[in-house]
Amino acid sequence: MSSLHRFGLLHAEKSLGTIPTMHASTRRYRYHPLLLTVCGMMAAFTMARPALVRAASPPSYTPPPLPSPPPADTPKTAQQPTDYLGLPGPILLGKKLYHLVWSAHPTAAYVKQEYIPADETIAHYDSMLLIERISGPMTVEQSVNLMALQLQSRKTRDPLTRLTVVNNQETGNTMLDFLISGETREGPIVEWNAYRYAPLTKDGGVVLFGLSRRAYGQDGLAAFMSKLSDTRQEGLDLLTTTPMPQPHEPPPPPPAPAKGKEKKG
């Protein structure tokens, strides 16, 4: 383990060792043990058949591998994003405005959109918002358990991985925050994420409202980790107190004007 990772582990233990005090209404929150119910049963099965669990997991809940930032001419930055959720932005979080820069609708049940400040790029962002919608029978508990399970398995190859879960019994919302890291051609990357999960409808489905923050290079990682305890709490407070986005299907585009009848020759 490199000295940089040892430094990161030291600060990760201080910052994510216990579930935080989020704000004045924390009495509504309680400790939420990981790997219970569905996740607990799946954990033992995963040791023998990890591929099946990965295949059953929604695409949105696979922790990012932190690849090398894509070049500026990739489709993720070159195309105008489509607003599939009726949330074109900008979205205000704290004092920052986040603009829609990327979206995906790979299946009828799953949509993801990403937003960043106007002065940042998706290839090298410092702060990002993400909103996801999963339609169908998926529940908040199942989504969180699947994500927690994958993060636990990630620890074998990423020793910096840490996670905590806080559940709000009154609202049905759950907050999962986690830390991951990776190596790229340009050097190390560290990423802190907070995912707020809420029921989509009473009949099922999940909405995810997430905040992602990154730092790059050895100097950036050291500075990021030394401040994580404070910046993490600030990020959790922002995500908790900001109204949950309400995704919906945007109205269809107006029909094209009818073409005139062609004259017969």
Secondary structure, 3 states (H helix, E strand, C coil): CCHHHHHHHHHHHHHHCCCCCCCCCHHHEEECCCCCHHHHHHHHHHHHCHHHHHHHCCHHHCCCCCCCCCCCCCHHHHCCCCCCCCCCCCEEECCEEEEEEEEEEEECCEEEEEEECCCCCCCCCCEEEEEEEECCCCCHHHHHHHHHHHHHHHCCCCCCCEEEEEEECCCCCEEEEEEEEEEECCEEEEEEEEEEEEEEECCEEEEEEEEEEEEEHHHHHHHHHHCHHHHHHHHHHHHHHCCCCCCCCCCCCCCCCCCCCCCCC
